[in-house]
C-alpha cells in the first residue's frame, strides 16, 4: 500500500496535479503573514505564467 501512495504522489508531482498543494505549503512556511491565493487565483496565475512568452526553441 505504501508503494502505491508513493507512486501516486510521484505521478501527481510529475503531472503538476499537486502544484497548488506545493504552493500552499511553501507559502505557509515562507510567507505566513500574507494571505495565500485560493485555487482559482493560483490556476489563473499558473496558466498566465505557463503561456506567456516564448516556450519553444524555434
NORFENHU-V987974 format. One record per helix or strand of 3 or more residues. SS is the DSSP state (2 for helix, 1 for strand). FROM is the first residue (numbers start at 1). TO is the last residue. If there is no record, write none. Layout:
# NORFENHU-V987974
[[SS & FROM & TO] [SS & FROM & TO]]
This chain:
# NORFENHU-V987974
[[2 & 2 & 15] [2 & 19 & 30] [2 & 39 & 51]]
